Amino acid sequence: MRNKRKLLIEQLDQKLQAFSETRKVLVPERGWVNTIRTTLNMTMAQLGTKLNITRQGVKRIEDSEANGTITLNSLKDVANAMDLKLVYALLPKNETIDDLIQIKAEKLAKKIVLRTNQNMKLEDQGIGDEKIAKTIKELADEIKREMRKSLWD
């Protein structure tokens, strides 16, 4: 099962690799629809005609994209009307899904080990910093290998 999950993570990271450069792309302040439409020298009325909506409808679409409330279906309709393709993906903030899992595993392991060590200190049985670091790494590796659901709590 672990090998299958590892393979799935590797395959997903491969698929997402094509989007890695998009992290550098800044979304235009007025949104993509407005930016592309004005760059193409297309009026709101012209885009509205292609979408079978009014100029005011195009304005609402552009405003909703700019404030983050537009739907994917609306974006897809606009893209089709402008002979564009909507590309959609969810990317990890770090480099890969594997990195995301590693960071979450390390964070969880640190929380568990430090909490346990605190309890041990209260009983005068605390361990040194080197041992703590080693224990955190070992536990993080185990958590990552097992892909515990608690990783996402």
N, C-alpha and C positions, 0 to 999 in steps of 0.2 A: 504494500500500500504506500509506503514512504517513497519508494522509487517511482511509483506512478505520480504521486503528488509533485515530486521533484521534477519529473518530466513535464508535467502540466505547467509548472512555474517557468521552466526554461522555455517552453513553447510560447507562453504568454509574453515573456520578456522579449522573445524574438519578434513576435507580432508588433509589440509596442515600440521596438527599436526604430521603426520607420518614422515614428512621431517624435523622436528624441529632440530633433532640431526645433520643434514647435515650441519648446519651453522658452526659446529666445524671442518668440514673436509677441509683440505687444498688441493687444486688441485696441483698435482705434477708439478714441473717446466717444465718437458718435455712432460706433458700431460698424460692422462690416457691410451691412446692407447699404447704409448711407454712403460710406466711403467708396464702395465699388460702383454704386449707381452714379454718384457725382463724377467719379473718375472716368466713367464711360460716357459722360455727358448725356445721361438719360434723365428725363424729367420724372417727377412723381406720377404725373398723368400717364406717361408711357408705361411705367412699371405697373401702375394700376390697371391699365388696359390688359396687359399680359396676365394679370392675376384676377381679372374680372372684379376689381374693387375700385373704389374712388381714390382720388388723390389723398383725401383725409385718411382713408384706410391704410395707404402706404405710410403716411406720417405716423399713424398709430403703431404700425409694424416697426418702423425705425426707432420710435421712442421706446417701445417695449424691449427691443434688442438692447438699446443703450442702457436701460435701467435693469436689465437682467430678468425680465419677466416673459420673454418670448418663448414660445413652445418650439420644440424640434420640428414638429410638422409644419409650422409656419415658416421656419428657416428653410426647410426642404422645398416647400412650395415656391418661395422666393428664389432659391438657387435654381430650381428647374425653369422658372420664368426667365431667368437671366442667363440661361445656358451654362450654369455652374454646377458643381457637385458639392453637396454638403459632406464634410468630413467630420466625424464625431469620435472622440476617444476620451477615456479617463486615464490619466497618467500619474504614476507615483511622483510625489514632490522631489524625491531623490532620484537616482538613476534608474533603478529597476525594481520590479516586484520583489525580487530576492533581497535587495537592499532594504526595502520596506519591512519585510519579515524579520530580517536580522536586527534592525533598529528596535522594532517592537519587542523582539525576544530579549534583547539586552536590557531594555527598559524594565520589562517584567521581571527578569532574573535579578536585576539590581534591587528592585523593590522587595522581592521575596527574601533575598540574602540579607539585606540591611535590616529588614524587620526581624528576621530570625536572630541576627547578630545582636540587635538591641535587646531582645529578650534574654539572650545568653549573657550579655553584659550585666543585666540586672541580677543574674544568678552568679556573677563573677566568673563567667566562662567564655567571655568574648575572644575573638580571634584577631590576628594581625591583619594589616592592610594588604600584604601580599597574598595571604590566604583568602581574603575576601575577594580580591580581584580574580584569582584563579577560580574560586567557587562560582563567581558571577559568570565568567566565561564558559565554564563547564555546563552550568544550568542553562545559559542562553543557547548553547549548542543543542542541548537536549530538547528544550522548548521548540526550537526551530525544526529539529528533526521530527518531532512528534506533531508539530503544527497544532498545538493546543488551542482550543477555542477561546480560552482565557486571554489569548494574545490580543483579542479585539475588545476586551472589556474596558 
